[in-house]
Amino acid sequence: MSDDDVRAAVIAERREQADLLAGLTPEQWEAPSLCEGWRVREVIAHTTSAYRLSFGRFLLDVLAARGNVNRAADRRARADAAAMTPQELVACLRDNAEHSWTPPGGGPVGALSHDVIHGLDVTIALGLDRTPPTGRLAMVMSGMKPKNVAFFGTDLSGVRLLATDLDWAFGEGEPVHGAAADLLMVVCGRTLPPGRLTGALASRYTRA
């Protein structure tokens, strides 16, 4: 895949998410996402924050969080979620579908991964029937390396993840089967609703 192909996928993913989010009810915006501690509001405030923040403002946020980037991102997401309406968040996403932001060192695939993962934080938690196209998932899954697992701190010891809808597998050990989107969330440290995974160790990644 060329960078242009990935950028086109990023733009399409953002526009499709904006269309979906525009139809959410007020209750859904307040519902918890798969991203621990964040409602849907905080997730979308986070995914759109790079469009609103200058690099200088980002550095000030990190300094205020004593160098902890995750803490800075959490504080910013909560502040923006409180300050912005759902309609403003959707408009920010839609208006910046073609924004060139990429995560540090991540390139276009990193941007697509960021959008896809957080989009799934919302749709899976809300039980919505929306999964990114297989091609986009394949781009993201191909970038999942041991360092990604280490970043999220996911315990995949003794487990082999096997996608049922994509030619993708990761790890060695007891098989855990699931759709590629669900396994992506497992890699990213999320705990899924019941019934989405199968295998003897599926409960490790499933909410009680």
PAROFI-594654 format. One record per residue: x, y, z of N, C-alpha, C, O, CB in turn; chain; residue number from 1. Coordinates in steps of 0.001 Angstrom, whole numbers, always signed. Atoms other than C-alpha are relative to their C-alpha. Glycine has a CB too. Layout:
<recs>
{rec {X Y Z} {X Y Z} {X Y Z} {X Y Z} {X Y Z} A NUM}
...
</recs>
This chain:
<recs>
{rec {+837 -1193 +0} {+0 +0 +0} {+883 +1258 +0} {+1827 +1357 +783} {-953 -2 +1228} A 1}
{rec {-721 -1260 +13} {+1297 +3456 -876} {-542 +914 +1092} {-1626 +681 +1627} {-105 +677 -1381} A 2}
{rec {+470 -976 -977} {+1050 +6392 +1520} {-1310 +644 -458} {-2180 +943 +360} {+1069 +1077 +234} A 3}
{rec {+1236 -599 +513} {-1631 +7846 -762} {-1193 -914 +244} {-2285 -438 +555} {+132 +302 -1499} A 4}
{rec {+1079 +952 -272} {-3704 +4674 -382} {-413 +63 +1467} {-1599 +48 +1793} {+435 -1431 -368} A 5}
{rec {+297 -47 -1436} {-3420 +4856 +3392} {-692 +1308 +351} {-1646 +1320 +1128} {+1291 -162 +833} A 6}
{rec {+643 -1286 -270} {-4276 +8553 +3443} {-1458 -6 -451} {-2325 +533 +236} {+761 +1133 -697} A 7}
{rec {+1388 +103 +470} {-7390 +7840 +1377} {-841 -798 +990} {-2002 -465 +1228} {-55 -659 -1398} A 8}
{rec {+714 +797 -998} {-8366 +5198 +3941} {-260 +813 +1265} {-1324 +697 +1872} {+796 -1266 +342} A 9}
{rec {+173 -866 -1176} {-7834 +7696 +6776} {-1169 +955 -221} {-2035 +1101 +642} {+1299 +800 +294} A 10}
{rec {+1059 -966 +305} {-10079 +10257 +5097} {-1366 -678 +4} {-2319 -151 +578} {+256 +670 -1363} A 11}
{rec {+1266 +721 +46} {-12808 +7704 +4424} {-444 -414 +1402} {-1622 -296 +1741} {+120 -1232 -902} A 12}
{rec {+347 +431 -1354} {-12664 +6377 +7990} {-528 +1165 +826} {-1520 +1013 +1539} {+1215 -625 +690} A 13}
{rec {+459 -1158 -767} {-13017 +9842 +9500} {-1382 +451 -446} {-2227 +776 +388} {+989 +1150 -136} A 14}
{rec {+1308 -449 +491} {-15942 +10765 +7264} {-1101 -980 +404} {-2195 -567 +787} {+28 +162 -1531} A 15}
{rec {+1009 +987 -386} {-17761 +7513 +7966} {-289 +64 +1499} {-1437 -75 +1922} {+459 -1411 -388} A 16}
{rec {+225 -139 -1443} {-17236 +7925 +11701} {-833 +1244 +299} {-1713 +1203 +1158} {+1345 +68 +755} A 17}
{rec {+778 -1220 -224} {-18581 +11487 +11529} {-1474 -236 -315} {-2348 +226 +419} {+550 +1156 -856} A 18}
{rec {+1391 +308 +346} {-21725 +10229 +9784} {-663 -823 +1097} {-1805 -560 +1475} {-69 -752 -1338} A 19}
{rec {+561 +842 -1056} {-22231 +7566 +12448} {-219 +799 +1280} {-1280 +701 +1896} {+918 -1194 +276} A 20}
{rec {+86 -756 -1256} {-21553 +9900 +15384} {-1116 +1039 -37} {-1725 +1344 +988} {+1333 +687 +294} A 21}
{rec {+1057 -1006 +127} {-23989 +12484 +14032} {-1363 -564 +364} {-2276 +190 +703} {-36 +551 -1417} A 22}
{rec {+1281 +629 -312} {-26780 +9978 +14642} {-125 -529 +1413} {-1151 -1118 +1754} {-239 -1103 -935} A 23}
{rec {+70 +504 -1376} {-25967 +9135 +18263} {-971 +809 +841} {-1160 +2005 +618} {+1381 +20 +645} A 24}
{rec {+886 -677 -934} {-28427 +9964 +20993} {+820 +656 +1114} {+1985 +305 +1304} {-1029 -991 +590} A 25}
{rec {-721 -583 -1138} {-27477 +12150 +23984} {+455 -1057 +998} {+1534 -942 +1577} {-878 +1021 +706} A 26}
{rec {-364 +1066 -940} {-27477 +8997 +26123} {+1226 -772 -486} {+2073 -1165 +317} {-1180 -963 +200} A 27}
{rec {-1151 +721 +539} {-25005 +7289 +23793} {+1287 +807 +148} {+2350 +234 +388} {-233 -342 -1468} A 28}
{rec {-1182 -830 -192} {-22617 +10228 +23997} {+514 -79 +1448} {+1708 +92 +1697} {-316 +1453 -370} A 29}
{rec {-396 +78 -1405} {-22603 +9816 +27783} {+379 -1418 +428} {+831 -1623 +1555} {-1122 +511 +877} A 30}
{rec {-252 +1406 -343} {-22150 +6026 +27677} {+1503 -279 +65} {+2291 +380 -615} {-673 -939 -1031} A 31}
{rec {-1421 +366 -69} {-18830 +4401 +28633} {+464 -653 -1297} {-295 -1372 -1947} {+254 -948 +1182} A 32}
{rec {-621 +636 +1161} {-16516 +3363 +25813} {+849 -1172 +480} {+891 -1467 +1674} {+865 +1021 -809} A 33}
{rec {-943 +1055 -390} {-14051 +473 +25756} {+1281 +578 +579} {+2035 -131 +1245} {+330 -884 -1196} A 34}
{rec {-1201 -659 -519} {-11320 +2979 +26609} {-277 +352 +1468} {-1076 +1240 +1765} {+376 +1294 -852} A 35}
{rec {+332 -69 -1425} {-11269 +2702 +30390} {+8 +1437 +524} {+975 +2178 +348} {+980 -846 +804} A 36}
{rec {+124 -1309 -604} {-12490 +5818 +32165} {-532 +1080 -915} {-790 +2198 -468} {+1296 +413 +510} A 37}
{rec {+493 -988 +956} {-13684 +7571 +29017} {-1379 -374 -509} {-1642 -1525 -857} {+967 +141 -1168} A 38}
{rec {+1260 +139 +713} {-17202 +8058 +27759} {+261 +191 -1501} {+1379 +484 -1925} {-1058 +1028 +525} A 39}
{rec {-119 -269 +1436} {-17876 +8344 +24047} {+485 +1428 -216} {+1297 +1673 -1109} {-1357 -228 -722} A 40}
{rec {-401 -1407 +122} {-17467 +12112 +24502} {+1512 +168 +88} {+2119 +860 -729} {-674 +836 +1083} A 41}
{rec {-1445 -145 -176} {-13905 +11781 +25772} {+783 -636 -1149} {+1815 -118 -1575} {+430 -621 +1322} A 42}
{rec {-694 +660 +1111} {-12933 +9362 +23024} {+61 +923 -1212} {+1124 +1091 -1810} {-701 -1324 -372} A 43}
{rec {+18 -860 +1190} {-14015 +11739 +20258} {+715 +1318 +270} {+1321 +1884 -640} {-1447 +269 -450} A 44}
{rec {-797 -1184 -336} {-12562 +14732 +22078} {+1481 -299 -182} {+2245 +560 -625} {-282 +461 +1451} A 45}
{rec {-1399 +392 +147} {-9279 +12823 +22090} {+394 -153 -1462} {+1430 +365 -1880} {+260 -1299 +742} A 46}
{rec {-387 +243 +1397} {-9311 +11723 +18449} {+33 +1284 -814} {+712 +1349 -1838} {-957 -990 -647} A 47}
{rec {+18 -1265 +744} {-10015 +15284 +17328} {+915 +1058 +613} {+1042 +2150 +60} {-1416 +536 -68} A 48}
{rec {-778 -1027 -696} {-7688 +17069 +19756} {+1170 +509 -835} {+1516 +1689 -770} {+515 -546 +1315} A 49}
{rec {-1159 -424 +802} {-4753 +17119 +17339} {-377 +1053 -1033} {+488 +1800 -1489} {+625 -1203 -700} A 50}
{rec {+434 -992 +971} {-6831 +19239 +14957} {-135 +1385 +631} {-119 +2400 -64} {-1322 -422 -621} A 51}
{rec {+222 -1271 -698} {-7321 +21920 +17608} {+1254 +530 +691} {+1375 +1735 +915} {-1100 -164 +1020} A 52}
{rec {-1157 -398 -795} {-3977 +21958 +19432} {+1205 +330 -871} {+1534 -415 -1794} {+361 -1097 +979} A 53}
{rec {-1293 -271 +600} {-833 +23661 +18254} {+1042 -880 +688} {+801 -1410 +1773} {+370 +1512 +115} A 54}
{rec {-1061 +796 -612} {+2420 +21835 +18920} {+443 +624 +1317} {+749 -85 +2275} {+1196 -134 -955} A 55}
{rec {-376 -674 -1241} {+3270 +24470 +21519} {-971 -281 +1127} {-559 -501 +2266} {+93 +1484 -224} A 56}
{rec {+1014 +287 -1019} {-9 +23907 +23354} {+124 -1440 +484} {-49 -1722 +1670} {-1416 +256 -555} A 57}
{rec {-211 +1398 -368} {+627 +20166 +23282} {+1178 -135 +963} {+1090 -853 +1959} {+239 -854 -1255} A 58}
{rec {-1164 +62 -886} {+4068 +20658 +24833} {-325 +544 +1386} {+132 -2 +2390} {+1169 +778 -603} A 59}
{rec {+395 -539 -1303} {+2565 +22807 +27582} {-847 -1010 +779} {-701 -1148 +1993} {-779 +1317 -179} A 60}
{rec {+803 +1043 -651} {+33 +20055 +28304} {+896 -1088 +576} {+680 -1548 +1697} {-1005 -613 -994} A 61}
{rec {-905 +1058 -458} {+2842 +17498 +28568} {+832 +483 +1183} {+1051 -267 +2134} {+921 -460 -1147} A 62}
{rec {-770 -551 -1117} {+4904 +19766 +30816} {-854 +58 +1261} {-383 -271 +2350} {+532 +1402 -347} A 63}
{rec {+900 -64 -1153} {+1892 +20308 +33081} {-258 -1382 +586} {-547 -1514 +1775} {-1323 +649 -397} A 64}
{rec {+188 +1381 -455} {+1553 +16509 +33280} {+1331 -640 +394} {+1432 -1861 +513} {-678 -835 -1096} A 65}
{rec {-1327 +458 -425} {+5236 +16254 +34302} {+603 -1024 -967} {+1233 -2000 -559} {-83 -604 +1395} A 66}
{rec {-599 +844 +1020} {+6223 +14643 +31023} {-764 -1256 -342} {-336 -2019 -1207} {+1330 -373 +420} A 67}
{rec {+788 +1199 +249} {+3552 +11955 +31087} {-1001 +292 -1129} {-2001 +979 -924} {-737 -465 +1303} A 68}
{rec {+835 -290 +1164} {+2007 +12000 +27594} {-1412 -553 +174} {-2385 +99 -206} {+634 -579 -1263} A 69}
{rec {+1334 +592 -197} {-854 +9671 +28531} {-840 +832 +961} {-2037 +1022 +745} {+124 -1436 +529} A 70}
{rec {+737 -848 -946} {-1798 +11845 +31500} {-421 +1301 -665} {-1530 +1789 -447} {+854 +296 +1247} A 71}
{rec {+339 -1232 +712} {-1669 +14937 +29312} {-1175 -222 -945} {-2079 +610 -1022} {+1214 +520 -781} A 72}
{rec {+1090 +304 +929} {-3924 +13281 +26712} {-1313 -191 +741} {-2364 +240 +267} {+326 -1251 -817} A 73}
{rec {+1201 +226 -792} {-6387 +12218 +29408} {-589 +1329 +482} {-1797 +1549 +394} {+312 -911 +1197} A 74}
{rec {+473 -1304 -486} {-6602 +15714 +30874} {-597 +814 -1135} {-1643 +1442 -971} {+1147 +782 +660} A 75}
{rec {+508 -758 +1142} {-7047 +17277 +27452} {-1331 -552 -475} {-2243 +218 -775} {+1009 -17 -1142} A 76}
{rec {+1255 +612 +445} {-9763 +14794 +26456} {-1142 +364 +933} {-2241 +683 +479} {+143 -1524 -84} A 77}
{rec {+1058 -324 -964} {-11708 +15435 +29649} {-395 +1477 -72} {-1575 +1817 +9} {+455 -348 +1421} A 78}
{rec {+293 -1427 +75} {-11400 +19206 +29350} {-789 +336 -1264} {-1764 +1085 -1214} {+1297 +811 +43} A 79}
{rec {+689 -290 +1259} {-12452 +19276 +25698} {-1390 -621 -37} {-2322 -32 -585} {+822 -505 -1179} A 80}
{rec {+1318 +652 -36} {-15299 +16817 +26278} {-985 +829 +809} {-2174 +874 +492} {+109 -1419 +592} A 81}
{rec {+870 -836 -835} {-16661 +19137 +28968} {-332 +1325 -682} {-1399 +1896 -458} {+662 +265 +1353} A 82}
{rec {+167 -1320 +602} {-16235 +22266 +26848} {-751 -17 -1324} {-1301 +1005 -1735} {+1337 +624 -205} A 83}
{rec {+572 +73 +1340} {-17588 +21027 +23512} {-1264 -845 -26} {-1371 -1836 +697} {+1018 -563 -975} A 84}
{rec {+1212 +785 +176} {-21007 +19784 +22487} {+280 -1162 -953} {+1257 -1118 -1700} {-1156 +884 -534} A 85}
{rec {-159 +1073 +990} {-21403 +16515 +20557} {-5 +515 -1434} {+740 +21 -2281} {-1099 -1023 +168} A 86}
{rec {+68 -542 +1355} {-22316 +18563 +17500} {+1323 +663 -392} {+1760 +554 -1537} {-1154 +1011 -114} A 87}
{rec {-1292 -627 +277} {-19075 +20531 +17774} {+1092 -1046 -225} {+1959 -875 -1081} {+395 +929 +1150} A 88}
{rec {-982 +1066 +173} {-17053 +17341 +18148} {-147 -671 -1363} {+846 -952 -2035} {-142 -1037 +1114} A 89}
{rec {+235 +607 +1317} {-18668 +15811 +15068} {+471 +935 -1109} {+1106 +500 -2070} {-1499 -338 -186} A 90}
{rec {-416 -966 +1021} {-18095 +18994 +13075} {+1518 +74 -90} {+2072 +197 -1182} {-578 +1390 +304} A 91}
{rec {-1465 -30 +1} {-14438 +19023 +14131} {+569 -1202 -737} {+1528 -1076 -1498} {+538 +39 +1434} A 92}
{rec {-452 +1202 +699} {-14009 +15457 +12922} {-260 +107 -1496} {+623 -174 -2306} {-693 -1241 +565} A 93}
{rec {+364 -64 +1419} {-15836 +16032 +9645} {+843 +1051 -742} {+1314 +807 -1852} {-1503 +323 -151} A 94}
{rec {-720 -1085 +655} {-14092 +19331 +8872} {+1493 -296 -160} {+2179 +333 -966} {-185 +1280 +783} A 95}
{rec {-1425 +319 +38} {-10682 +17750 +9454} {+275 -1398 -541} {+1313 -1994 -251} {+591 +130 +1382} A 96}
{rec {-189 +1344 +554} {-11144 +14500 +7581} {+1291 -104 -807} {+1911 -1166 -848} {-1188 -379 -879} A 97}
{rec {-1202 +19 +824} {-8245 +15462 +5315} {+1227 +564 +730} {+2260 +816 +110} {-244 +784 -1271} A 98}
{rec {-1120 -531 -782} {-6016 +16751 +8134} {+1200 -939 -96} {+1038 -2158 -122} {-410 +200 +1481} A 99}
{rec {-1210 +788 +231} {-2413 +15589 +7756} {+635 -556 +1275} {+1717 -1139 +1213} {+1006 +837 -721} A 100}
{rec {-604 +453 -1261} {-1824 +14748 +11444} {+334 -1499 -35} {-445 -2320 -519} {-948 +294 +1174} A 101}
{rec {-376 +1387 -261} {+63 +11542 +12196} {+659 -55 +1366} {+1292 +920 +1772} {+952 -559 -1112} A 102}
{rec {-649 +99 -1302} {+1246 +10276 +15593} {+1513 -32 -168} {+2006 -466 -1210} {-484 -1253 +754} A 103}
{rec {-1463 -25 +117} {+4967 +10721 +16311} {+562 -1364 -399} {+360 -2358 +298} {+626 +451 +1320} A 104}
{rec {-619 +1232 +474} {+6848 +8095 +14318} {-958 -1000 -604} {-543 -2089 -999} {+711 -642 +1106} A 105}
{rec {+988 +971 +460} {+3611 +6475 +13172} {-343 +76 -1461} {-803 -909 -2038} {-1224 +156 +767} A 106}
{rec {+327 -150 +1402} {+3154 +7859 +9684} {-1483 -163 -277} {-2279 -215 +661} {+774 -986 -807} A 107}
{rec {+1414 +144 +363} {-134 +7470 +7783} {-668 -1232 +607} {-1827 -1161 +1017} {-132 -56 -1493} A 108}
{rec {+594 +1198 -609} {-684 +3910 +9063} {-279 +245 +1478} {-1274 -247 +2011} {+931 -1226 -173} A 109}
{rec {+243 -338 -1396} {-335 +5249 +12601} {-1257 +834 +173} {-2013 +635 +1123} {+1186 +738 +569} A 110}
{rec {+1215 -813 -52} {-3032 +7835 +11904} {-1236 -866 -213} {-2235 -717 +490} {+52 +1120 -1054} A 111}
{rec {+1134 +894 +247} {-5330 +5164 +10465} {-249 -884 +1215} {-1399 -1090 +1604} {+250 -869 -1252} A 112}
{rec {+145 +860 -1177} {-4672 +2900 +13456} {-675 +761 +1134} {-1572 +242 +1798} {+1373 -534 +460} A 113}
{rec {+576 -834 -1061} {-5483 +5726 +15861} {-1499 +176 -204} {-2280 +26 +736} {+691 +1373 +42} A 114}
{rec {+1415 -225 +277} {-8796 +6443 +14155} {-814 -1291 +91} {-1902 -1304 +668} {-167 +621 -1378} A 115}
{rec {+727 +1274 -14} {-9814 +2801 +13694} {-168 -523 +1414} {-1265 -931 +1795} {+724 -1039 -854} A 116}
{rec {+54 +539 -1363} {-8974 +1743 +17252} {-998 +779 +846} {-1832 +184 +1527} {+1394 +38 +655} A 117}
{rec {+919 -779 -833} {-10809 +4626 +18891} {-1421 -32 -542} {-2379 +91 +222} {+477 +1440 +105} A 118}
{rec {+1348 +193 +534} {-13724 +4236 +16504} {-629 -1272 +542} {-1813 -1294 +877} {+31 -43 -1524} A 119}
{rec {+493 +1259 -562} {-14052 +648 +17693} {-256 +108 +1496} {-1131 -579 +2022} {+991 -1120 -270} A 120}
{rec {+298 -262 -1408} {-13853 +1872 +21291} {-1450 +430 +180} {-2099 +93 +1171} {+939 +1075 +554} A 121}
{rec {+1371 -519 -58} {-17161 +3567 +20554} {-1010 -1035 -485} {-1964 -1350 +227} {-121 +1276 -838} A 122}
{rec {+1027 +844 +614} {-18996 +1162 +18258} {-184 -1323 +735} {-1314 -1782 +904} {+352 -269 -1449} A 123}
{rec {+146 +1268 -731} {-18242 -2043 +20160} {-674 +237 +1339} {-1551 -528 +1740} {+1372 -675 +210} A 124}
{rec {+601 -284 -1312} {-19114 -473 +23501} {-1496 +278 -117} {-2276 -116 +750} {+699 +1195 +660} A 125}
{rec {+1411 -336 +182} {-22415 +822 +22127} {-792 -1106 -696} {-2013 -1010 -823} {-119 +1278 -792} A 126}
{rec {+685 +1085 +693} {-23204 -2415 +20291} {-498 +392 -1367} {-1521 -120 -1821} {-1142 -485 +816} A 127}
{rec {+414 -466 +1323} {-23414 -658 +16933} {+541 -920 -1094} {+1627 -1487 -970} {+478 +1443 -234} A 128}
{rec {-357 +893 +1104} {-23287 -2603 +13679} {+850 +763 -1009} {+417 +1053 -2124} {-1272 -583 -683} A 129}
{rec {-912 -686 +911} {-20305 -838 +12183} {+1413 -511 +244} {+1941 -392 +1349} {-71 +1546 +187} A 130}
{rec {-1378 +472 -47} {-16910 -2387 +11446} {+742 +609 -1177} {+204 +631 -2284} {+74 -1563 -31} A 131}
{rec {-761 -534 +1131} {-14197 -751 +9334} {+168 -1059 -1084} {+248 -2247 -773} {+1375 +506 +464} A 132}
{rec {-200 +964 +1089} {-13773 -2367 +5907} {+1246 -857 +218} {+2208 -437 +859} {+107 +732 -1336} A 133}
{rec {-1092 +954 -192} {-11481 -5383 +5768} {+1344 +570 -433} {+2361 +332 +217} {-283 -1276 -767} A 134}
{rec {-1251 -567 +481} {-8881 -3494 +3758} {+651 +923 +1012} {+1868 +896 +1194} {-234 +743 -1279} A 135}
{rec {-550 -907 -1014} {-8489 -848 +6442} {+506 -780 +1208} {+1570 -480 +1750} {-1061 +1024 +440} A 136}
{rec {-440 +822 -1127} {-8312 -3448 +9191} {+1312 -709 -321} {+2186 -830 +537} {-1078 -1026 +367} A 137}
{rec {-1228 +683 +389} {-5641 -5309 +7236} {+1200 +939 +89} {+2278 +532 +523} {-128 -559 -1421} A 138}
{rec {-1084 -975 -117} {-3542 -2128 +7030} {+425 +173 +1452} {+1615 +204 +1765} {-427 +1347 -585} A 139}
{rec {-298 -215 -1420} {-3807 -1628 +10780} {+627 -1249 +610} {+1623 -1162 +1328} {-1280 +384 +772} A 140}
{rec {-480 +1241 -609} {-3288 -5286 +11711} {+1426 -322 -446} {+2208 -891 +316} {-936 -1160 -356} A 141}
{rec {-1345 +287 +494} {-187 -5529 +9541} {+1056 +783 +767} {+2232 +420 +775} {+96 +319 -1486} A 142}
{rec {-937 -808 -779} {+1369 -2859 +11732} {+116 -415 +1447} {+884 +186 +2199} {-399 +1422 -58} A 143}
{rec {-39 +450 -1387} {+772 -4747 +14982} {+1224 -883 +235} {+1269 -2022 -232} {-1290 -762 +360} A 144}
{rec {-1254 +694 -286} {+4209 -5817 +16204} {+146 -181 +1516} {-614 +407 +2286} {+1216 +787 -584} A 145}
{rec {-217 +171 -1443} {+5541 -6977 +19592} {+131 +1315 +760} {-300 +1410 +1910} {+1235 -823 +230} A 146}
{rec {-156 -1275 -703} {+6421 -3364 +20422} {-1350 +651 +284} {-1507 +1348 +1286} {+874 +952 -814} A 147}
{rec {+1338 -533 -242} {+2737 -2413 +20047} {-635 -660 +1215} {-1256 +2 +2047} {-888 -200 -1232} A 148}
{rec {+541 +728 -1152} {+1729 -5115 +22502} {+670 +491 +1271} {+8 +680 +2292} {+198 -1530 -161} A 149}
{rec {-728 -485 -1168} {+4437 -3931 +24883} {-502 +1380 +414} {-616 +1668 +1605} {+1507 +47 -288} A 150}
{rec {+496 -1350 -297} {+3138 -345 +24611} {-1308 -59 +772} {-1500 +690 +1729} {-192 +802 -1294} A 151}
{rec {+1306 +88 -651} {-381 -1383 +25621} {+37 -844 +1271} {-905 -810 +2063} {-1018 -575 -962} A 152}
{rec {-106 +823 -1202} {+838 -3806 +28296} {-940 -1184 +6} {-1309 -1673 +1074} {-257 +831 +1204} A 153}
{rec {+954 +1103 +97} {-1451 -6563 +27038} {+668 -1329 +327} {+1769 -1614 -145} {-618 -51 -1400} A 154}
{rec {-518 +1325 -356} {-933 -10018 +28523} {-436 -1008 -1057} {-1569 -1488 -1044} {-495 -436 +1414} A 155}
{rec {+273 +1003 +1028} {-731 -12342 +25528} {+846 -1243 +208} {+1051 -2018 -725} {+254 +576 -1389} A 156}
{rec {-828 +1168 -285} {+1429 -14946 +27222} {-811 -1276 -168} {-1905 -1402 +383} {+582 +79 +1421} A 157}
{rec {+646 +1287 +202} {+513 -18461 +26084} {-1238 +51 -860} {-2076 -848 -798} {-350 -580 +1297} A 158}
{rec {+1208 -180 +814} {-2062 -17175 +23596} {+395 +238 -1464} {+1354 +953 -1755} {-860 +1193 +539} A 159}
{rec {-116 -283 +1432} {-2305 -17266 +19797} {-1328 +572 -474} {-2345 -122 -461} {+386 -1287 -814} A 160}
{rec {+1197 -646 +522} {-4824 -14805 +18388} {-169 -364 -1468} {+771 -252 -2255} {+73 +1536 +181} A 161}
{rec {+283 +433 +1375} {-6484 -16038 +15180} {-1269 +686 -499} {-2353 +478 +46} {-151 -1551 -78} A 162}
{rec {+1155 -701 +552} {-8763 -13832 +13090} {-858 -954 -829} {-342 -1796 -1563} {+454 +1195 -857} A 163}
{rec {+931 +844 +735} {-11853 -15483 +11655} {-413 +608 -1335} {-1016 -79 -2160} {-1224 -260 +838} A 164}
{rec {+436 -675 +1220} {-12390 -12931 +8870} {+1155 +652 -759} {+936 +1431 -1686} {-1038 +1046 +336} A 165}
{rec {-1182 -591 +606} {-8839 -12007 +7899} {+1157 -975 +185} {+1203 -1699 +1179} {+327 +1399 +626} A 166}
{rec {-1161 +886 -114} {-5607 -13892 +7273} {+1016 +662 +933} {+1979 +1285 +485} {+636 -297 -1411} A 167}
{rec {-850 -656 -998} {-3975 -12722 +10500} {+45 -844 +1261} {-972 -1358 +1727} {-514 +1426 +320} A 168}
{rec {-203 +709 -1267} {-2535 -14402 +13562} {+1144 +673 +743} {+2012 +1305 +143} {+301 -1523 -235} A 169}
{rec {-1046 -626 -813} {-364 -13254 +16440} {+221 -832 +1257} {-733 -1243 +1916} {-379 +1467 +370} A 170}
{rec {-339 +692 -1230} {+1465 -15023 +19252} {+59 -1506 -156} {-212 -2054 -1224} {-981 +348 +1057} A 171}
{rec {-111 +1456 -30} {+1997 -18637 +20218} {-651 -531 +1273} {-447 +2 +2363} {+1486 -445 -85} A 172}
{rec {+623 +606 -1167} {-69 -20843 +22494} {-1429 -406 -265} {-1782 -778 -1384} {+50 +943 +1165} A 173}
{rec {+1413 +380 +69} {-3727 -21557 +23181} {-734 +936 -953} {-648 +2155 -806} {-655 +33 +1411} A 174}
{rec {+671 -873 +964} {-5864 -20309 +20273} {-1183 +747 +594} {-1989 +181 +1332} {-464 -805 -1179} A 175}
{rec {+1167 -838 -286} {-8300 -17455 +20820} {-459 +561 -1331} {+285 +1276 -2002} {+329 +1152 +1040} A 176}
{rec {+544 -397 +1295} {-10532 -16820 +17812} {-949 +1183 +155} {-1644 +1321 +1162} {-725 -1180 -665} A 177}
{rec {+938 -1115 +17} {-12427 -13687 +16939} {+142 +785 -1284} {+1091 +581 -2041} {+217 +912 +1205} A 178}
{rec {-98 -886 +1154} {-13124 -11121 +14252} {+1239 +874 +145} {+1674 +1162 +1260} {-1276 +871 -144} A 179}
{rec {-1221 -799 -34} {-10098 -9027 +13302} {-166 +1255 +845} {+738 +1627 +1593} {+415 +380 -1409} A 180}
{rec {+226 -1227 -773} {-11637 -5896 +14805} {+58 -279 +1497} {+610 +514 +2260} {-1356 +625 -367} A 181}
{rec {-10 +344 -1422} {-12135 -7638 +18140} {+1406 -354 +473} {+1809 +37 +1569} {-953 -1167 +273} A 182}
{rec {-1359 +359 -384} {-8623 -9086 +18180} {+906 +1227 +38} {+1822 +1303 +857} {+566 -1040 -966} A 183}
{rec {-747 -1255 -51} {-7229 -5650 +17387} {-188 +669 +1359} {+764 +1182 +1946} {-449 +948 -1136} A 184}
{rec {+264 -623 -1296} {-8905 -4370 +20530} {+636 -785 +1141} {+1045 -204 +2146} {-1500 +122 +230} A 185}
{rec {-710 +808 -996} {-7476 -7278 +22513} {+1466 +419 +64} {+2014 +634 +1145} {-117 -1510 -333} A 186}
{rec {-1403 -418 +49} {-3980 -6328 +21360} {+182 +1360 +682} {+1200 +1617 +1323} {+494 +64 -1463} A 187}
{rec {-80 -1352 -558} {-4720 -2761 +22449} {-432 +66 +1464} {-602 +1156 +2010} {-853 +939 -818} A 188}
{rec {+255 +24 -1426} {-5584 -3863 +25970} {-1436 +211 +418} {-1707 +442 +1596} {+812 +1003 +636} A 189}
{rec {+1413 -183 -351} {-9358 -3543 +25802} {-608 -1320 +480} {-161 -2402 +101} {-795 +548 -1211} A 190}
{rec {+776 +1149 -446} {-11759 -5896 +27560} {-1335 +36 -728} {-2052 +1035 -662} {-198 +5 +1557} A 191}
{rec {+1153 +13 +893} {-14583 -6950 +25247} {-1269 -486 +690} {-1200 -1179 +1705} {+290 -869 -1197} A 192}
{rec {+1257 +570 -483} {-18266 -7646 +25873} {-11 -1515 -224} {+713 -2014 -1085} {-1209 +663 -709} A 193}
{rec {+53 +1463 +155} {-19139 -11354 +26253} {-461 -421 -1399} {-1197 +296 -2078} {-937 -601 +1050} A 194}
{rec {+493 +613 +1218} {-19634 -13576 +23230} {+723 +369 -1272} {+335 -87 -2347} {-1388 +332 -157} A 195}
{rec {-679 -446 +1211} {-17188 -11947 +20832} {+1247 -832 -314} {+1753 -786 -1436} {+380 +1458 +136} A 196}
{rec {-1195 +812 +177} {-14250 -14347 +21320} {-301 -1442 +380} {-1198 -1702 +1182} {+1169 +553 +841} A 197}
{rec {+112 +1403 -393} {-13923 -18122 +21523} {+1391 -548 +291} {+2394 -59 -229} {-702 -838 -1108} A 198}
{rec {-1268 +614 -381} {-11228 -20308 +23037} {+94 -119 +1505} {-583 +599 +2241} {+1183 +808 -543} A 199}
{rec {-102 +279 -1430} {-10196 -21609 +26418} {+423 +1216 +804} {+54 +1343 +1972} {+975 -1121 +237} A 200}
{rec {-489 -1177 -721} {-8510 -18314 +27334} {-724 +1288 -410} {-268 +2389 -102} {+1490 +159 -233} A 201}
{rec {+740 -1190 +446} {-11092 -15986 +25789} {-466 +853 +1166} {-567 +2074 +1042} {-1198 -408 -838} A 202}
{rec {+504 -748 -1152} {-12346 -15012 +29231} {+1021 +995 +538} {+652 +1934 +1243} {-405 -956 +1100} A 203}
{rec {-1038 -929 -438} {-9009 -13279 +29887} {-255 +1397 -567} {+130 +2403 +28} {+1392 -507 -427} A 204}
{rec {+190 -1269 +710} {-10112 -10571 +27448} {-1475 +386 -102} {-1852 +1210 -936} {+605 -88 -1395} A 205}
{rec {+1446 -191 +58} {-13863 -10595 +28144} {-526 +481 +1339} {-114 -9 +2390} {-703 -1297 -411} A 206}
{rec {+615 -482 -1221} {-15919 -8669 +30662} {-891 -1065 +603} {-1550 -1820 -112} {-795 +1267 -264} A 207}
{rec {+842 +987 -693} {-17666 -10774 +33264} {-1467 +328 -199} {-2334 -386 +307} {+333 -47 +1507} A 208}
</recs>
